[in-house]
């Protein structure tokens, strides 16, 4: 063979080797197991027990099981071999295109696990061993804390604990420097939390100490080492906890702040498949389920700016429409909007007369939707009336109530029994009003607070927080 032909073949071989295969191929050898199932499972944002099945295989008579996938959509991460008892497992690292062999003895997990042709799992195994020794030393330190007798003893133990923590951090950082771009390096970086510089810190005047420096610095650098462009990190038990700490402990629970930080995270994750999907899902669920007043504005923002603009590509048309429909019901009544007008007949009036919500002259209007048959209403309405007579009335509050059911006898008995005669009570006997859609009344009681211009200032209230909100609004600068 001439030299040119040999060179061409070598180059062709190099080119073929440089093209990574899709999916993975894992040969698992456990001699003690025969003719039983084993499952390849993975994390999805959360730690155990939340795991998902990826693949399955059956051990042959020699205790060999093979997982073979050519899925081009496969994404690596921390995976597990979960055995047929659904309790025994061990973790491993898996990247797209990986082909390696794993050997294990179930009686000696995870120490017995060994790899052929997987240098990264060898390094992961070394880390697991290091972490085991680290954990044992930490437990020993905790026992010493219990037996500490003096302040000097405690101080010495704290110093040792800090040194051990630094040892763990150093291990991870050195690995990141030595093996940049690898899955384990990305995982270690995702675990990195900001280290606030020591020493006094001052405001721009150079004299006043900055009491918020630690918080500000920690929050500003929280995501520095977390690669939101690495989809593999979704298949680790890290991301959900990081999101929870950031959004629920570091971000102020105000709609504007939450919207700003949500936009920042989604911008950083833009272009990924799994990180963007998980982030948008997590933020939407947080906003939709939040007990903090006003977070529905965040939900509407996310739906209007992401779901309605085609970013939630994983949803079916029906699923997408549910989000849109929910947002459209909430949008008219978010805090800060002008309250939609309601004109309904006054209940038990001598003549037919529609009462306009917008015509109520008051510093504040408490808009109350209730049903006489609602058990919670029977507890809440008397409590609200008591609050109204003792506190709210002298603060310029009036109550505009809507009886959501059309039974006049039940409504009249309810008003009489609970002495709600000071309220401006309306009803809709013909079910012709659109108040249910305007105010998203899907359960009772539903309570809003409006200011003198009928701007919504509070929603989903109850007797325990109405007076506090009024007091806050009174103190707020105009």
Secondary structure, DSSP 8 states (H G I E B T S, - for coil): --HHHHHHHHHHHHHHHHS--SSEEEEEE-TT--S-EEEEEEE-SS-TT-EEEEEEEE--TTSEEEEEE--TT---EEEEEEETTSS-EEEEEE-TT-EEEEE--GGGTTTT-EEES-HHHHHHHHHHHHHHHHHHHHHHHHHHHHH--SHHHHHHHHHHHHHHHHHHHHHHHHHHHHTTTSHHHHHHHHT-------S--B-TTSSSB-TTHHHHHHHHTTTTT--TT-GGGGGSSSHHHHHHHIIIIIS-SSHHHHHHHHHHHHHHHTT-SHHHHHHHHHHHHHHHH--STTTHHHHHHHIIIIITTT--TTS-HHHHHHHHHHHHHHHTTSTTSB----EEEETT-SS--EEEGGG--SSEEEEEEE-TT-HHHHHHHHHHHHHIIIIIGGGTEEEEEEE-S--HHHHHHHHHHHT-TTSEEEE-TT----HHHHTT-SSS-EEEEEETT-BEEEES--TTTHHHHHHHHHHS--
